[in-house]
């Protein structure tokens, strides 16, 4: 028998694994059974959808919590304005500036300047507003923060500032409030600021001004009275920042009763100020010389010299009392002679 005949007799089908028989899905044989099967399928689908909804609801709650937290954080910054570093040369003093040049001198300003230098700039920002027609010059004017701006300007540091859009009244009110809260604005500076607001028509009356800035009308009146003192009287003090609210009634009364005399005494002290304290200047201004007393030398220290060599100094206080210091040593004879001269001079009145 040939190979072909033998091959024809082999059952190759027995060598192939039988195909798997799919499990028989039992079909419901009745209508109620078919309905129950359909209901089970629908229930399973609903359960899957319900689980998916629960997962998505959890994700939505987490997102809502984050949103609420972000909204609360934004609410805390409601009304806040961003700060920026600016070139102090691009900023000028306001037309309502209430800082006298003396505010940029002395120990207090030196301390502020050191703090700004150590911090690398002003930590507390100043506030500025844009100038209406800046041209090629500075672009902003100060609302408040003149001393911080001046410190940065002198140190060559950028100044941290908030830019706000304010009209003149709003600028004035904010400037006044900020300075009074800091409690470092002098009585005279306050008075100059208030007087300028009235003189420029920013406020039509002192009553409206006091109401707008929340200052007692009496204190406002005293501040304005200081600012309106004659220039010669203000110049009698080493600095106008030395003027005090409590001196206003006495100064006004002295000016009413003896205007020329007060001005004359003020001019004398301005020319020969010496080492008088502000209190001594005040007392000299309000103290009228006795009748027949002649011209009263202004309080201060007066030098008696010979060809530039100091021989003696005579100092008068605000009440006219004198103290004499002879700069050269006196022998016994000269001492007796000086005592005799003083004795004769003081008794011959």
TILUMNU-310903 format. One record per residue: z, y, x of N, C-alpha, C in turn; residue in three letters. Coordinates in steps of 0.02 Angstrom, whole numbers, padded with zeros to 5 digits, always signed. Layout:
# TILUMNU-310903
ZYXZYXZYXALA ...
***
This chain:
# TILUMNU-310903
+00000-00060+00044+00000+00000+00000+00000+00061+00045UNK -00043+00107+00029-00047+00167+00070+00008+00217+00055UNK +00015+00267+00098+00067+00318+00089+00056+00358+00025UNK -00005+00371+00008-00018+00409-00053+00008+00370-00113UNK -00003+00304-00114+00020+00264-00170+00095+00263-00174UNK +00128+00258-00115+00201+00259-00116+00228+00326-00140UNK +00199+00382-00119+00223+00448-00140+00215+00458-00215UNK +00164+00429-00241+00153+00438-00313+00206+00405-00354UNK +00241+00355-00326+00292+00320-00362+00361+00352-00356UNK +00371+00405-00312+00437+00437-00304+00449+00487-00361UNK +00511+00488-00391+00531+00534-00445+00564+00596-00414UNK +00523+00646-00399+00551+00707-00368+00598+00744-00414UNK +00593+00736-00478+00637+00772-00525+00709+00753-00517UNK +00721+00690-00494+00790+00668-00485+00823+00701-00425UNK +00781+00729-00381+00809+00760-00321+00830+00833-00333UNK +00811+00865-00387+00827+00936-00402+00887+00939-00447UNK +00936+00984-00428+00997+00991-00469+00979+01018-00538UNK +01009+00992-00587+00994+01016-00655+01015+01088-00665UNK +00978+01128-00701+00995+01199-00715+01057+01202-00757UNK +01102+01252-00740+01164+01259-00779+01150+01275-00851UNK +01188+01244-00891+01180+01255-00963+01226+01311-00985UNK +01198+01365-01011+01239+01421-01035+01286+01398-01089UNK +01348+01422-01084+01395+01400-01136+01370+01421-01205UNK +01380+01379-01245+01356+01390-01314+01402+01441-01348UNK +01371+01494-01368+01408+01544-01405+01409+01525-01478UNK +01469+01515-01497+01475+01493-01566+01463+01552-01613UNK +01417+01548-01651+01402+01599-01701+01442+01584-01764UNK +01470+01638-01790+01506+01627-01853+01459+01598-01906UNK +01487+01552-01939+01446+01517-01989+01450+01550-02057UNK +01498+01598-02065+01505+01630-02131+01501+01705-02123UNK +01487+01739-02178+01484+01812-02177+01550+01843-02158UNK +01608+01822-02184+01672+01851-02162+01684+01842-02087UNK +01663+01785-02060+01671+01774-01988+01629+01823-01948UNK +01568+01833-01970+01525+01881-01936+01555+01951-01937UNK +01584+01969-01994+01615+02035-02000+01675+02041-01954UNK +01714+01987-01948+01773+01988-01904+01752+01996-01831UNK +01699+01961-01811+01675+01967-01743+01652+02038-01727UNK +01617+02067-01775+01594+02136-01766+01653+02184-01759UNK +01704+02171-01800+01764+02214-01799+01799+02208-01731UNK +01803+02147-01704+01835+02137-01639+01797+02174-01584UNK +01729+02170-01587+01689+02206-01538+01702+02281-01541UNK +01705+02308-01602+01717+02380-01611+01786+02400-01586UNK +01836+02357-01598+01905+02371-01576+01908+02375-01500UNK +01875+02328-01467+01874+02328-01394+01842+02392-01367UNK +01787+02413-01398+01754+02474-01377+01800+02535-01387UNK +01835+02536-01443+01881+02592-01456+01938+02594-01406UNK +01963+02534-01388+02017+02532-01338+01994+02560-01271UNK +01932+02541-01251+01905+02567-01188+01897+02643-01191UNK +01872+02669-01246+01864+02741-01253+01931+02777-01254UNK +01981+02747-01286+02047+02777-01289+02079+02782-01220UNK +02070+02730-01180+02097+02730-01112+02063+02784-01069UNK +01997+02790-01079+01960+02841-01042+01983+02912-01061UNK +01996+02921-01126+02021+02986-01149+02090+03002-01121UNK +02133+02950-01116+02199+02962-01088+02195+02984-01015UNK +02150+02953-00977+02141+02971-00907+02117+03044-00902UNK +02068+03061-00943+02041+03129-00941+02092+03180-00965UNK +02134+03161-01014+02187+03206-01037+02237+03220-00981UNK +02254+03169-00942+02299+03179-00886+02270+03226-00834UNK +02205+03217-00821+02172+03262-00774+02170+03333-00800UNK +02159+03341-00866+02158+03408-00896+02227+03441-00892UNK +02281+03403-00902+02348+03431-00897+02362+03455-00826UNK +02340+03417-00776+02350+03437-00707+02312+03501-00692UNK +02250+03506-00716+02211+03567-00706+02242+03627-00742UNK +02269+03614-00803+02300+03669-00841+02362+03695-00804UNK +02401+03650-00774+02460+03671-00737+02441+03715-00677UNK +02387+03695-00642+02363+03735-00585+02338+03802-00609UNK +02304+03803-00666+02279+03866-00693+02336+03913-00712UNK +02388+03885-00745+02446+03926-00764+02480+03956-00702UNK +02485+03915-00649+02516+03939-00587+02475+03995-00557UNK +02408+03988-00557+02365+04040-00530+02370+04104-00571UNK +02372+04097-00638+02377+04156-00682+02442+04192-00670UNK +02497+04155-00661+02562+04186-00649+02562+04224-00583UNK +02530+04195-00532+02526+04228-00467+02485+04292-00472UNK +02430+04289-00510+02388+04348-00520+02426+04402-00558UNK +02467+04381-00607+02506+04429-00647+02555+04467-00603UNK +02583+04432-00553+02630+04466-00508+02596+04521-00468UNK +02532+04516-00457+02494+04566-00419+02458+04615-00465UNK +02475+04612-00530+02441+04656-00577+02453+04729-00559UNK +02401+04768-00553+02407+04838-00536+02410+04852-00461UNK +02418+04799-00421+02421+04809-00349+02353+04828-00321UNK +02355+04869-00269+02293+04891-00237+02291+04867-00165UNK +02233+04847-00142+02229+04820-00074+02241+04874-00021UNK +02269+04853+00035+02278+04898+00092+02222+04887+00142UNK +02212+04937+00183+02161+04931+00236+02182+04972+00296UNK +02160+04952+00354+02173+04990+00415+02119+05044+00422UNK +02142+05106+00434+02096+05162+00437+02108+05203+00500UNK +02056+05239+00520+02062+05285+00576+02101+05346+00552UNK +02159+05361+00582+02199+05418+00559+02162+05485+00566UNK +02111+05487+00608+02072+05549+00615+02029+05562+00554UNK +02018+05511+00513+01979+05518+00452+02022+05540+00392UNK +02086+05554+00407+02133+05572+00353+02164+05640+00370UNK +02168+05684+00320+02198+05750+00330+02257+05759+00282UNK +02297+05809+00296+02353+05825+00252+02327+05853+00186UNK +02364+05840+00134+02345+05864+00068+02358+05939+00063UNK +02323+05971+00017+02336+06041+00004+02405+06053-00024UNK +02437+06000-00050+02505+06006-00075+02555+05977-00026UNK +02535+05970+00036+02579+05940+00087+02646+05975+00089UNK +02700+05936+00091+02767+05964+00090+02803+05954+00156UNK +02768+05936+00208+02799+05925+00272+02789+05985+00318UNK +02844+06013+00341+02841+06067+00390+02829+06035+00459UNK +02799+06075+00504+02784+06049+00571+02847+06025+00606UNK +02904+06053+00589+02967+06032+00621+02985+05961+00604UNK +02955+05934+00550+02969+05864+00531+02940+05815+00581UNK +02894+05839+00624+02863+05796+00673+02894+05805+00742UNK +02954+05834+00742+02992+05844+00804+03061+05814+00795UNK +03098+05811+00847+03168+05790+00843+03177+05715+00848UNK +03241+05695+00846+03261+05626+00857+03237+05579+00801UNK +03238+05603+00739+03219+05559+00683+03145+05539+00689UNK +03102+05588+00703+03031+05571+00709+03018+05528+00771UNK +03054+05543+00825+03047+05503+00886+03065+05430+00872UNK +03117+05418+00832+03137+05351+00814+03083+05316+00772UNK +03057+05353+00723+03003+05325+00682+02942+05307+00725UNK +02926+05350+00771+02868+05339+00815+02879+05276+00857UNK +02940+05266+00882+02954+05206+00921+02946+05143+00879UNK +02970+05146+00817+02965+05088+00773+02892+05071+00758UNK +02851+05123+00747+02780+05112+00734+02746+05082+00795UNK +02764+05107+00854+02733+05082+00915+02752+05009+00927UNK +02815+04992+00917+02838+04924+00929+02806+04875+00879UNK +02794+04898+00818+02763+04855+00767+02687+04853+00772UNK +02658+04895+00815+02586+04898+00821+02553+04935+00764UNK +02591+04975+00727+02565+05012+00670+02619+05021+00618UNK +02602+05057+00565+02650+05068+00511+02653+05007+00466UNK +02713+04979+00459+02722+04920+00417+02717+04939+00343UNK +02748+04995+00325+02744+05019+00256+02682+05064+00250UNK +02634+05045+00207+02572+05084+00204+02582+05153+00175UNK +02539+05199+00195+02536+05265+00165+02487+05262+00106UNK +02483+05314+00068+02434+05316+00013+02389+05376+00024UNK +02324+05366+00013+02275+05420+00020+02228+05420-00040UNK +02191+05474-00047+02138+05476-00096+02076+05505-00063UNK +02018+05488-00089+01955+05512-00060+01947+05587-00073UNK +01922+05623-00024+01906+05694-00032+01843+05701-00075UNK +01843+05754-00115+01786+05763-00161+01721+05774-00124UNK +01721+05820-00075+01660+05835-00037+01676+05833+00038UNK +01681+05773+00067+01704+05768+00136+01656+05794+00188UNK +01591+05793+00175+01543+05815+00226+01546+05769+00286UNK +01542+05799+00346+01543+05760+00408+01613+05752+00436UNK +01663+05782+00403+01732+05779+00429+01770+05721+00400UNK +01836+05728+00397+01879+05676+00370+01859+05658+00298UNK +01874+05596+00279+01853+05571+00214+01909+05566+00162UNK +01972+05569+00187+02028+05557+00142+02083+05610+00153UNK +02126+05618+00102+02185+05661+00109+02247+05622+00090UNK +02302+05640+00118+02364+05602+00109+02396+05618+00041UNK +02416+05564+00007+02458+05572-00053+02531+05572-00031UNK +02551+05522+00007+02617+05522+00039+02613+05480+00102UNK +02661+05495+00147+02663+05460+00212+02641+05503+00270UNK +02655+05569+00267+02633+05615+00320+02662+05596+00388UNK +02726+05578+00390+02758+05564+00455+02731+05499+00484UNK +02720+05448+00442+02691+05385+00467+02619+05397+00492UNK +02582+05438+00456+02514+05454+00477+02515+05491+00544UNK +02561+05539+00551+02565+05578+00613+02585+05534+00671UNK +02630+05487+00660+02651+05441+00713+02592+05399+00737UNK +02553+05372+00690+02495+05332+00709+02443+05375+00745UNK +02435+05438+00721+02387+05483+00752+02405+05497+00824UNK +02469+05511+00836+02491+05526+00905+02487+05465+00950UNK +02497+05405+00921+02497+05344+00961+02427+05315+00969UNK +02379+05342+00932+02311+05316+00935+02304+05248+00902UNK +02345+05236+00850+02343+05172+00815+02310+05180+00747UNK +02276+05128+00721+02251+05133+00652+02310+05136+00603UNK +02300+05169+00548+02354+05177+00499+02339+05133+00439UNK +02390+05096+00417+02383+05053+00358+02390+05097+00296UNK +02340+05094+00252+02338+05140+00195+02314+05106+00132UNK +02336+05132+00075+02311+05113+00010+02269+05171-00016UNK +02210+05157-00038+02165+05208-00066+02171+05206-00141UNK +02187+05264-00171+02195+05268-00243+02155+05327-00270UNK +02136+05322-00333+02098+05375-00366+02147+05415-00409UNK +02167+05474-00385+02217+05514-00420+02192+05585-00429UNK +02211+05616-00486+02197+05687-00493+02254+05726-00460UNK +02249+05793-00461+02297+05834-00424+02369+05825-00450UNK +02377+05821-00515+02445+05814-00543+02475+05747-00524UNK +02435+05694-00530+02461+05628-00512+02479+05625-00438UNK +02437+05656-00396+02452+05658-00325+02518+05694-00312UNK +02527+05751-00345+02587+05790-00335+02649+05751-00356UNK +02647+05720-00414+02704+05683-00440+02721+05624-00394UNK +02671+05587-00371+02684+05530-00327+02712+05554-00260UNK +02684+05608-00233+02708+05634-00170+02782+05654-00175UNK +02799+05689-00228+02868+05712-00237+02915+05653-00246UNK +02896+05605-00289+02940+05548-00303+02952+05507-00240UNK +02899+05493-00202+02906+05452-00143+02951+05485-00092UNK +02945+05551-00082+02986+05585-00033+03059+05590-00055UNK +03070+05601-00120+03139+05605-00143+03174+05537-00140UNK +03137+05483-00152+03166+05417-00147+03183+05400-00075UNK +03145+05427-00028+03160+05414+00043+03217+05459+00068UNK +03234+05511+00030+03291+05555+00045+03287+05587+00114UNK +03228+05603+00137+03223+05636+00202+03182+05700+00200UNK +03171+05726+00141+03135+05789+00134+03186+05845+00127UNK +03179+05898+00167+03229+05951+00167+03224+05993+00103UNK +03277+06031+00090+03279+06074+00031+03223+06125+00033UNK +03211+06154+00091+03159+06205+00098+03090+06175+00087UNK +03078+06115+00114+03013+06082+00105+03000+06068+00031UNK +03052+06045-00004+03045+06034-00076+03027+06099-00111UNK +03062+06152-00093+03049+06216-00125+02978+06241-00113UNK +02953+06233-00052+02884+06254-00036+02834+06215-00079UNK +02846+06151-00086+02802+06109-00126+02802+06130-00199UNK +02862+06142-00227+02866+06162-00297+02836+06231-00309UNK +02849+06277-00262+02821+06344-00269+02745+06343-00267UNK +02718+06301-00223+02645+06296-00218+02615+06268-00282UNK +02649+06220-00313+02623+06191-00375+02621+06243-00430UNK +02670+06288-00432+02670+06341-00482+02619+06395-00465UNK +02616+06414-00402+02571+06469-00381+02497+06451-00391UNK +02481+06387-00382+02411+06366-00390+02393+06349-00462UNK +02443+06353-00507+02430+06338-00577+02427+06264-00593UNK +02449+06222-00546+02450+06150-00560+02495+06135-00620UNK +02551+06171-00624+02595+06168-00682+02606+06239-00706UNK +02601+06251-00772+02605+06320-00797+02675+06350-00795UNK +02727+06308-00791+02795+06335-00791+02841+06289-00753UNK +02898+06317-00731+02947+06277-00695+02977+06223-00740UNK +02982+06237-00805+03009+06188-00852+02963+06127-00855UNK +02897+06139-00861+02851+06083-00864+02849+06045-00798UNK +02856+06081-00743+02858+06048-00678+02919+06003-00672UNK +02978+06028-00690+03039+05988-00685+03035+05927-00730UNK +03004+05934-00789+02996+05877-00834+02949+05825-00806UNK +02895+05847-00774+02845+05800-00748+02872+05759-00690UNK +02913+05790-00647+02937+05754-00588+03009+05728-00597UNK +03041+05744-00654+03107+05718-00667+03162+05748-00624UNK +03157+05813-00611+03207+05847-00571+03246+05896-00615UNK +03311+05900-00603+03352+05947-00642+03326+06018-00632UNK +03317+06056-00688+03289+06124-00682+03330+06169-00636UNK +03396+06160-00634+03437+06201-00590+03422+06188-00517UNK +03417+06124-00499+03401+06107-00429+03330+06129-00411UNK +03285+06123-00459+03217+06147-00448+03217+06221-00433UNK +03256+06260-00473+03260+06332-00463+03288+06350-00395UNK +03339+06314-00372+03368+06328-00307+03318+06313-00251UNK +03280+06259-00258+03231+06241-00207+03177+06296-00202UNK +03153+06319-00260+03101+06370-00261+03129+06436-00232UNK +03193+06451-00247+03223+06512-00220+03225+06510-00144UNK +03239+06453-00115+03238+06447-00042+03168+06461-00014UNK +03118+06433-00048+03049+06441-00025+03026+06514-00030UNK +03055+06551-00077+03034+06620-00088+03077+06671-00051UNK +03122+06648-00006+03160+06695+00035+03111+06734+00079UNK +03128+06797+00096+03084+06835+00141+03073+06799+00207UNK +03014+06805+00234+02998+06770+00296+03046+06786+00352UNK +03068+06850+00355+03112+06870+00409+03180+06835+00403UNK +03201+06820+00342+03264+06784+00332+03257+06711+00354UNK +03201+06681+00336+03189+06611+00355+03185+06606+00432UNK +03153+06656+00463+03144+06655+00535+03209+06663+00573UNK +03262+06685+00540+03327+06693+00573+03356+06625+00592UNK +03337+06573+00556+03362+06506+00570+03318+06472+00623UNK +03349+06429+00662+03311+06394+00713+03255+06354+00682UNK +03266+06327+00622+03215+06290+00585+03227+06301+00511UNK +03175+06311+00472+03185+06317+00399+03213+06254+00368UNK +03208+06198+00403+03236+06136+00377+03312+06138+00374UNK +03342+06189+00408+03415+06195+00408+03442+06226+00344UNK +03399+06258+00305+03421+06292+00244+03449+06241+00194UNK +03503+06262+00159+03538+06217+00113+03536+06244+00042UNK +03534+06197-00006+03535+06216-00077+03596+06259-00094UNK +03654+06241-00066+03716+06274-00085+03719+06346-00061UNK +03674+06367-00017+03675+06436+00008+03634+06484-00036UNK +03597+06457-00083+03552+06499-00123+03588+06555-00160UNK +03642+06541-00198+03674+06596-00236+03697+06653-00191UNK +03729+06637-00134+03755+06689-00090+03698+06728-00057UNK +03645+06694-00037+03589+06729-00006+03554+06775-00056UNK +03545+06751-00117+03513+06793-00168+03556+06854-00185UNK +03621+06844-00189+03666+06901-00204+03665+06952-00147UNK +03666+06927-00085+03664+06973-00028+03599+07012-00027UNK +03544+06980-00042+03479+07015-00043+03476+07066-00100UNK +03506+07051-00157+03506+07098-00212+03548+07160-00196UNK +03604+07150-00162+03650+07205-00149+03633+07244-00086UNK +03602+07212-00037+03589+07245+00027+03527+07216+00059UNK +03470+07226+00026+03407+07196+00048+03390+07214+00120UNK +03391+07279+00134+03371+07301+00201+03421+07279+00254UNK +03485+07280+00236+03535+07259+00284+03528+07185+00302UNK +03516+07143+00252+03507+07072+00265+03445+07061+00309UNK +03391+07096+00294+03331+07089+00334+03341+07113+00406UNK +03380+07167+00413+03392+07193+00481+03434+07144+00521UNK +03485+07116+00490+03526+07067+00525+03486+07004+00542UNK +03442+06985+00496+03399+06926+00508+03352+06938+00566UNK +03323+06998+00569+03277+07013+00624+03314+07013+00691UNK +03375+07039+00691+03414+07040+00753+03430+06970+00777UNK +03447+06925+00731+03463+06857+00750+03401+06818+00772UNK +03344+06832+00741+03282+06799+00762+03264+06817+00833UNK +03279+06881+00852+03263+06904+00920+03314+06881+00971UNK +03377+06870+00949+03430+06850+00995+03469+06792+00965UNK +03433+06736+00953+03463+06680+00916+03519+06648+00956UNK +03511+06639+01020+03563+06607+01060+03576+06537+01036UNK +03639+06518+01034+03658+06450+01015+03692+06448+00948UNK +03676+06495+00904+03707+06497+00838+03688+06436+00797UNK +03737+06410+00760+03723+06356+00713+03693+06386+00649UNK +03663+06345+00608+03634+06369+00546+03688+06398+00501UNK +03747+06369+00503+03803+06396+00463+03822+06466+00486UNK +03823+06478+00551+03840+06544+00576+03787+06595+00557UNK +03723+06575+00558+03670+06620+00537+03678+06638+00464UNK +03692+06589+00423+03702+06601+00352+03759+06651+00340UNK +03816+06639+00374+03874+06683+00365+03859+06755+00387UNK +03821+06762+00442+03804+06829+00465+03758+06864+00416UNK +03713+06827+00385+03667+06858+00337+03702+06883+00274UNK +03751+06845+00251+03783+06863+00187+03844+06907+00197UNK +03864+06921+00260+03923+06963+00273+03901+07034+00287UNK +03919+07079+00244+03899+07149+00252+03950+07185+00297UNK +03927+07223+00347+03974+07259+00392+04015+07309+00352UNK +04077+07322+00378+04120+07371+00345+04091+07441+00353UNK +04106+07483+00303+04082+07552+00305+04109+07587+00367UNK +04066+07624+00401+04087+07661+00461+04091+07618+00523UNK +04073+07555+00515+04079+07510+00572+04022+07516+00620UNK +03972+07556+00603+03915+07563+00648+03871+07502+00645UNK +03826+07500+00691+03779+07444+00694+03814+07383+00724UNK +03810+07327+00689+03842+07266+00712+03792+07227+00754UNK +03809+07211+00816+03763+07172+00857+03750+07104+00823UNK +03691+07080+00828+03676+07015+00798+03715+06960+00832UNK +03738+06910+00793+03773+06854+00825+03728+06822+00877UNK +03760+06799+00930+03721+06767+00983+03751+06784+01050UNK +03719+06761+01102+03743+06772+01170+03702+06826+01204UNK +03736+06874+01234+03703+06930+01267+03721+06930+01341UNK +03671+06943+01380+03679+06939+01453+03686+07009+01483UNK +03734+07016+01528+03741+07076+01569+03722+07057+01640UNK +03669+07089+01664+03644+07068+01730+03630+07130+01774UNK +03618+07117+01837+03601+07169+01885+03544+07142+01928UNK +03484+07170+01915+03424+07148+01952+03412+07073+01944UNK +03424+07049+01884+03412+06978+01870+03471+06933+01885UNK +03523+06959+01916+03581+06919+01931+03632+06924+01874UNK +03651+06867+01845+03697+06866+01788+03766+06888+01811UNK +03793+06940+01778+03861+06964+01793+03911+06939+01741UNK +03889+06940+01677+03934+06919+01623+03893+06903+01561UNK +03923+06863+01517+03892+06849+01452+03942+06867+01398UNK +03916+06898+01345+03958+06916+01288+03928+06882+01227UNK +03970+06846+01191+03947+06809+01132+03985+06833+01071UNK +03947+06848+01018+03976+06867+00954+03965+06812+00903UNK +04017+06796+00864+04007+06748+00810+03986+06785+00747UNK +03980+06749+00692+03955+06778+00630+04002+06831+00601UNK +04066+06829+00620+04114+06878+00594+04122+06938+00642UNK +04084+06939+00696+04087+06995+00741+04138+06987+00797UNK +04171+06930+00800+04219+06920+00854+04183+06905+00919UNK +04211+06929+00974+04176+06924+01039+04214+06880+01088UNK +04176+06846+01129+04205+06809+01185+04165+06830+01247UNK +04202+06846+01301+04171+06873+01362+04184+06825+01420UNK +04130+06811+01456+04136+06769+01515+04107+06806+01574UNK +04149+06822+01623+04126+06855+01684+04104+06801+01733UNK +04042+06807+01756+04013+06754+01797+04033+06756+01870UNK +04060+06814+01893+04081+06819+01963+04157+06817+01968UNK +04182+06793+02024+04254+06789+02033+04283+06859+02042UNK +04339+06873+02008+04371+06939+02011+04436+06933+02051UNK +04446+06982+02096+04510+06984+02132+04563+07012+02085UNK +04623+07015+02110+04680+07036+02068+04670+07107+02042UNK +04643+07150+02084+04633+07219+02063+04582+07223+02006UNK +04526+07188+02013+04475+07189+01961+04501+07158+01896UNK +04542+07107+01902+04570+07076+01842+04613+07126+01804UNK +04655+07161+01840+04698+07210+01807+04657+07266+01776UNK +04605+07286+01811+04561+07339+01784+04527+07317+01721UNK +04504+07254+01718+04470+07228+01658+04518+07226+01599UNK +04579+07204+01612+04629+07201+01559+04643+07271+01533UNK +04649+07320+01578+04662+07389+01558+04604+07416+01516UNK +04542+07402+01536+04484+07426+01499+04482+07395+01428UNK +04495+07331+01424+04493+07298+01358+04550+07324+01314UNK +04607+07334+01344+04664+07360+01307+04649+07429+01279UNK +04620+07471+01320+04602+07539+01298+04546+07536+01245UNK +04497+07492+01255+04439+07487+01210+04460+07463+01141UNK +04503+07412+01140+04521+07382+01075+04570+07424+01036UNK +04613+07462+01071+04661+07504+01036+04631+07569+01013UNK +04576+07590+01044+04543+07653+01026+04492+07638+00971UNK +04518+07626+00909+04473+07609+00853+04480+07661+00798UNK 
***
